[in-house]
Amino acid sequence: MDVPIQHVIGTVALIALLIAGGLAYTAVTSYIEAEAAKRQLDQIAEYVALNLVELVSLVNYANFLNNKTMMKLINLPSDIGGKAYSITLINETTQGKGCYVQASLVVRKDVAASSPIPLNSTQTPVIFVVDSKGFLRVRGEDSRVIQYSSTVYGGAQDVVVWAWKKDDTATWAGIGLWKSQGG
């Protein structure tokens, strides 16, 4: 049974065309999915940044001094398109970029968005906690603490932004989790 070479070439070309079409479809849908995720991450980063500014401004305006931590629970989506994401507070003032909030997918770091934290430079200087972890007590609350960190993961329950006016020279602020003291 002889198969003409034209049929073999035609069959191989058809298979290659189907594979190329499938790869093109995958690339286009992946790009569209990444762009949609970037838009959502941008909204999340902006939401967290604006809540930080709001809380820092409130603490400075109210002039709370010494152990008066203010916090705000923020509502974040549990995932972005079925994928986990993280929110990171970044301080790059030495590089001239300032402080900003970055939201990124955990599995694809190239899908990320950031939002600057717009603060008035004439106010009390703000120190964003970006390189340490710990616990912060809130006055009047004995059973829960803020577990602060430079990174929190979306979908975690009770994500908070917090601010604390240490003294007249500095206000501390950051992100974290509102947790029971036992765990």
Contacts in CASP RR format, 6 or more apart in sequence:
PFRMAT RR
TARGET T0000
AUTHOR 0000-0000-0000
METHOD contacts of the structure
MODEL  1
MDVPIQHVIGTVALIALLIAGGLAYTAVTSYIEAEAAKRQLDQIAEYVAL
NLVELVSLVNYANFLNNKTMMKLINLPSDIGGKAYSITLINETTQGKGCY
VQASLVVRKDVAASSPIPLNSTQTPVIFVVDSKGFLRVRGEDSRVIQYSS
TVYGGAQDVVVWAWKKDDTATWAGIGLWKSQGG
33 81 0 8 1.000
34 108 0 8 1.000
34 110 0 8 1.000
34 111 0 8 1.000
36 81 0 8 1.000
37 80 0 8 1.000
37 81 0 8 1.000
37 83 0 8 1.000
37 105 0 8 1.000
37 111 0 8 1.000
38 111 0 8 1.000
38 112 0 8 1.000
38 113 0 8 1.000
39 113 0 8 1.000
40 77 0 8 1.000
40 80 0 8 1.000
41 80 0 8 1.000
41 85 0 8 1.000
41 103 0 8 1.000
41 104 0 8 1.000
41 105 0 8 1.000
41 111 0 8 1.000
41 112 0 8 1.000
41 113 0 8 1.000
42 103 0 8 1.000
42 113 0 8 1.000
42 115 0 8 1.000
44 76 0 8 1.000
44 77 0 8 1.000
44 85 0 8 1.000
44 87 0 8 1.000
44 103 0 8 1.000
44 113 0 8 1.000
45 87 0 8 1.000
45 100 0 8 1.000
45 101 0 8 1.000
45 102 0 8 1.000
45 103 0 8 1.000
45 113 0 8 1.000
45 114 0 8 1.000
45 115 0 8 1.000
46 101 0 8 1.000
46 115 0 8 1.000
47 74 0 8 1.000
47 76 0 8 1.000
48 74 0 8 1.000
48 87 0 8 1.000
48 101 0 8 1.000
48 103 0 8 1.000
48 115 0 8 1.000
48 161 0 8 1.000
48 175 0 8 1.000
49 100 0 8 1.000
49 101 0 8 1.000
49 115 0 8 1.000
49 116 0 8 1.000
49 117 0 8 1.000
49 118 0 8 1.000
51 72 0 8 1.000
51 74 0 8 1.000
51 161 0 8 1.000
52 101 0 8 1.000
52 117 0 8 1.000
52 128 0 8 1.000
52 161 0 8 1.000
52 163 0 8 1.000
52 173 0 8 1.000
52 174 0 8 1.000
52 175 0 8 1.000
53 117 0 8 1.000
53 118 0 8 1.000
53 119 0 8 1.000
54 72 0 8 1.000
55 70 0 8 1.000
55 71 0 8 1.000
55 72 0 8 1.000
55 161 0 8 1.000
55 162 0 8 1.000
55 163 0 8 1.000
55 173 0 8 1.000
56 119 0 8 1.000
56 123 0 8 1.000
56 126 0 8 1.000
56 163 0 8 1.000
56 171 0 8 1.000
56 173 0 8 1.000
57 123 0 8 1.000
58 70 0 8 1.000
58 163 0 8 1.000
59 68 0 8 1.000
59 70 0 8 1.000
59 163 0 8 1.000
59 164 0 8 1.000
59 165 0 8 1.000
59 171 0 8 1.000
59 173 0 8 1.000
60 123 0 8 1.000
60 124 0 8 1.000
60 165 0 8 1.000
60 171 0 8 1.000
62 70 0 8 1.000
63 165 0 8 1.000
64 70 0 8 1.000
64 164 0 8 1.000
64 165 0 8 1.000
65 165 0 8 1.000
65 167 0 8 1.000
65 168 0 8 1.000
66 165 0 8 1.000
66 166 0 8 1.000
66 167 0 8 1.000
67 137 0 8 1.000
67 139 0 8 1.000
67 164 0 8 1.000
68 139 0 8 1.000
68 164 0 8 1.000
68 165 0 8 1.000
69 136 0 8 1.000
69 137 0 8 1.000
69 138 0 8 1.000
69 139 0 8 1.000
69 146 0 8 1.000
69 162 0 8 1.000
69 163 0 8 1.000
69 164 0 8 1.000
70 162 0 8 1.000
70 163 0 8 1.000
70 164 0 8 1.000
71 138 0 8 1.000
71 146 0 8 1.000
71 160 0 8 1.000
71 161 0 8 1.000
71 162 0 8 1.000
71 163 0 8 1.000
71 178 0 8 1.000
72 160 0 8 1.000
72 161 0 8 1.000
72 162 0 8 1.000
73 158 0 8 1.000
73 159 0 8 1.000
73 160 0 8 1.000
73 178 0 8 1.000
74 159 0 8 1.000
74 160 0 8 1.000
74 161 0 8 1.000
76 87 0 8 1.000
76 154 0 8 1.000
76 155 0 8 1.000
76 159 0 8 1.000
77 154 0 8 1.000
77 155 0 8 1.000
78 154 0 8 1.000
78 155 0 8 1.000
79 85 0 8 1.000
79 154 0 8 1.000
79 155 0 8 1.000
80 105 0 8 1.000
83 105 0 8 1.000
83 106 0 8 1.000
83 107 0 8 1.000
83 108 0 8 1.000
84 105 0 8 1.000
84 106 0 8 1.000
84 107 0 8 1.000
84 153 0 8 1.000
84 154 0 8 1.000
84 155 0 8 1.000
85 103 0 8 1.000
85 104 0 8 1.000
85 105 0 8 1.000
85 106 0 8 1.000
85 153 0 8 1.000
85 154 0 8 1.000
86 103 0 8 1.000
86 104 0 8 1.000
86 106 0 8 1.000
86 151 0 8 1.000
86 152 0 8 1.000
86 153 0 8 1.000
86 154 0 8 1.000
87 101 0 8 1.000
87 102 0 8 1.000
87 103 0 8 1.000
87 151 0 8 1.000
87 152 0 8 1.000
87 153 0 8 1.000
87 154 0 8 1.000
87 159 0 8 1.000
87 175 0 8 1.000
88 101 0 8 1.000
88 102 0 8 1.000
88 103 0 8 1.000
88 104 0 8 1.000
88 150 0 8 1.000
88 151 0 8 1.000
89 99 0 8 1.000
89 101 0 8 1.000
89 128 0 8 1.000
89 129 0 8 1.000
89 130 0 8 1.000
89 150 0 8 1.000
89 151 0 8 1.000
89 174 0 8 1.000
89 175 0 8 1.000
90 99 0 8 1.000
90 100 0 8 1.000
90 101 0 8 1.000
90 102 0 8 1.000
90 114 0 8 1.000
90 130 0 8 1.000
90 150 0 8 1.000
91 98 0 8 1.000
91 99 0 8 1.000
91 128 0 8 1.000
91 130 0 8 1.000
92 98 0 8 1.000
92 99 0 8 1.000
92 100 0 8 1.000
93 99 0 8 1.000
98 116 0 8 1.000
98 117 0 8 1.000
99 116 0 8 1.000
99 117 0 8 1.000
99 119 0 8 1.000
99 126 0 8 1.000
99 128 0 8 1.000
99 130 0 8 1.000
100 114 0 8 1.000
100 115 0 8 1.000
100 116 0 8 1.000
100 117 0 8 1.000
101 114 0 8 1.000
101 115 0 8 1.000
101 117 0 8 1.000
102 112 0 8 1.000
102 113 0 8 1.000
102 114 0 8 1.000
103 112 0 8 1.000
103 113 0 8 1.000
103 114 0 8 1.000
104 111 0 8 1.000
104 112 0 8 1.000
104 113 0 8 1.000
105 111 0 8 1.000
105 112 0 8 1.000
106 153 0 8 1.000
117 128 0 8 1.000
119 126 0 8 1.000
123 171 0 8 1.000
124 165 0 8 1.000
124 168 0 8 1.000
124 169 0 8 1.000
124 170 0 8 1.000
124 171 0 8 1.000
125 169 0 8 1.000
125 170 0 8 1.000
125 171 0 8 1.000
126 170 0 8 1.000
126 171 0 8 1.000
126 172 0 8 1.000
126 173 0 8 1.000
127 170 0 8 1.000
127 171 0 8 1.000
127 172 0 8 1.000
127 173 0 8 1.000
128 172 0 8 1.000
128 173 0 8 1.000
128 174 0 8 1.000
129 148 0 8 1.000
129 150 0 8 1.000
129 172 0 8 1.000
129 173 0 8 1.000
129 174 0 8 1.000
130 150 0 8 1.000
131 150 0 8 1.000
132 148 0 8 1.000
132 150 0 8 1.000
133 147 0 8 1.000
133 148 0 8 1.000
133 149 0 8 1.000
133 150 0 8 1.000
134 147 0 8 1.000
134 148 0 8 1.000
134 149 0 8 1.000
135 145 0 8 1.000
135 146 0 8 1.000
135 147 0 8 1.000
135 148 0 8 1.000
136 145 0 8 1.000
136 146 0 8 1.000
136 148 0 8 1.000
136 162 0 8 1.000
136 164 0 8 1.000
137 145 0 8 1.000
137 146 0 8 1.000
138 144 0 8 1.000
138 145 0 8 1.000
138 146 0 8 1.000
142 181 0 8 1.000
143 180 0 8 1.000
143 181 0 8 1.000
144 178 0 8 1.000
144 179 0 8 1.000
144 180 0 8 1.000
144 181 0 8 1.000
145 178 0 8 1.000
145 179 0 8 1.000
145 181 0 8 1.000
146 160 0 8 1.000
146 162 0 8 1.000
146 176 0 8 1.000
146 177 0 8 1.000
146 178 0 8 1.000
146 179 0 8 1.000
147 176 0 8 1.000
147 177 0 8 1.000
147 178 0 8 1.000
147 179 0 8 1.000
148 162 0 8 1.000
148 174 0 8 1.000
148 175 0 8 1.000
148 176 0 8 1.000
149 175 0 8 1.000
149 176 0 8 1.000
149 177 0 8 1.000
150 175 0 8 1.000
152 159 0 8 1.000
152 175 0 8 1.000
152 176 0 8 1.000
152 177 0 8 1.000
156 177 0 8 1.000
157 177 0 8 1.000
158 177 0 8 1.000
158 178 0 8 1.000
158 179 0 8 1.000
159 175 0 8 1.000
159 176 0 8 1.000
159 177 0 8 1.000
159 178 0 8 1.000
160 175 0 8 1.000
160 176 0 8 1.000
160 177 0 8 1.000
160 178 0 8 1.000
161 173 0 8 1.000
161 174 0 8 1.000
161 175 0 8 1.000
161 176 0 8 1.000
162 173 0 8 1.000
162 174 0 8 1.000
162 175 0 8 1.000
162 176 0 8 1.000
163 171 0 8 1.000
163 172 0 8 1.000
163 173 0 8 1.000
163 174 0 8 1.000
164 171 0 8 1.000
164 172 0 8 1.000
164 173 0 8 1.000
165 171 0 8 1.000
165 172 0 8 1.000
166 172 0 8 1.000
END
